[in-house]
Amino acid sequence: MNYIPDESRYQSMQYRRCGNSGLLLPAISLGLWHNFGFVDDFENSKQILFTAFDKGITHFDLANNYGPPPGAAEENLGKILKQHFAGHLRDELIISSKAGYLMWPGPYGEWGSRKYLISSLDQSLKRLQLDYVDIFYHHRPDPNTPLEESMQALDSIVRTGKALYVGISNYAAEDARKAIDILKKLGTPCVIHQPKYSMFERWVEGGLLDVLEEKGIGCIPFSPLAQGLLTDKYLKGIPANSRASQVHGFLKKEQVTAEIITKVSSLNDLAISRNQSLAQMALAWLLRDNRITSVLVGASSANQLLDSLKCLDNLSFSSDELNTIEHILKGN
Ligand SMILES: NC(=O)c1ccc[n+]([C@@H]2O[C@H](COP(=O)([O-])OP(=O)(O)OC[C@H]3O[C@@H](n4cnc5c(N)ncnc54)[C@H](OP(=O)(O)O)[C@@H]3O)[C@@H](O)[C@H]2O)c1
């Protein structure tokens, strides 16, 4: 099948500035952590990507280790890009990758040394069949490598043209501040931070968002639906094919607790009163804050993505709704 992108693809998406940079990102970005491995249905993966692009999702997020097996998501995306997004369409896409977690055996296959970060990106580019990625991230802080070394590696990567922008992920507020300052001095600004952030995971509110705002850095929360918990899918048990039901899924059955489901059920009632699905409300709740550049969702089908995209129809909350959400999350 030959993919022809929808000509109206830029009409419904909102694009938001990434911090103080020149980079605009779609309010919804697509992550390829799950559903793009060799264990997944390749035709389904393609349909998710085509649907995303047709709806103005210009940003696809990867990492060296996404699969399974590790590397498979980059390899699959590489094939799809080569076949369907060749030529000028590459210039309409923001592709990101990362390094930080275990990718190959031995002392150079994880963390934050210059050796690891540069070798890993070279491997990613081969799998992606690309000359450069748009954003390259240090995936997690390394307590044993000088921060200067990791940041100098990111700076070198931009200077050699292998990435256009750099970012950090999973860095706590004060480490993020230091990394941002080092990169600024090196002349390669940090444009974005990728933290875990959702109604169920709010550590960023304890200082990180303030640092990012002060420094003019974008923020792209990952797992904004708490891997699917913040949807209506687990209200009546664990459905077959859901992430929690799969052996290679990172959401474990034990995480679907009665306490969580009680909260999800109340949140779902509130979402219905707003004429939204719970997934839409959970995404809107993040995007109502203008410090959030984009939310990085996953999807196991094109229809799920279409459902999530409808959050953009209503990003505002009354103070009563926000208070109700706080009560529910506190378990009151
Ligand atoms: N930087 C990091 O350390 C890091 C870590 C993790 C993730 N990430 C990035 O963040 C991306 C997103 O993470 P995530 O996949 O955990 O995000 P998520 O959006 O919280 O969860 C996605 C999952 O929720 C379910 N879902 C999505 N939309 C739905 C809808 N409208 N209705 C019902 N269910 C829906 C699907 O699960 P089912 O399979 O059950 O259908 C889907 O696979 C990743 O792909 C990756 O790019 C980064």
The ligand as an ORCA input file, in Angstrom:
! r2SCAN-3c Opt
* xyz 0 1
  N      11.790      9.090     28.821
  C      11.400      7.970     29.393
  O      12.061      7.458     30.304
  C      10.144      7.324     28.912
  C       9.586      6.252     29.628
  C       8.379      5.710     29.169
  C       7.772      6.230     28.023
  N       8.377      7.246     27.335
  C       7.774      7.789     26.097
  O       6.411      8.113     26.312
  C       5.609      7.454     25.331
  C       4.252      7.191     25.855
  O       4.304      6.324     26.972
  P       3.101      5.358     27.258
  O       2.895      4.477     26.083
  O       3.303      4.767     28.592
  O       1.900      6.460     27.287
  P       0.408      6.468     27.769
  O      -0.247      7.375     26.793
  O       0.346      6.779     29.210
  O      -0.148      4.973     27.573
  C      -0.397      4.476     26.298
  C      -1.293      3.254     26.387
  O      -2.565      3.603     26.948
  C      -3.602      2.952     26.216
  N      -4.373      4.000     25.514
  C      -3.896      5.041     24.800
  N      -4.876      5.834     24.353
  C      -6.019      5.288     24.805
  C      -7.376      5.660     24.669
  N      -7.711      6.762     24.009
  N      -8.314      4.857     25.250
  C      -7.971      3.760     25.944
  N      -6.675      3.348     26.104
  C      -5.713      4.110     25.538
  C      -2.916      1.986     25.271
  O      -2.673      0.792     25.998
  P      -3.192     -0.673     25.567
  O      -2.007     -1.339     24.983
  O      -3.618     -1.281     26.859
  O      -4.316     -0.512     24.573
  C      -1.619      2.683     25.011
  O      -0.606      1.845     24.538
  C       6.433      6.220     24.987
  O       6.066      5.635     23.768
  C       7.809      6.796     24.954
  O       8.019      7.484     23.730
  C       9.527      7.799     27.777
*
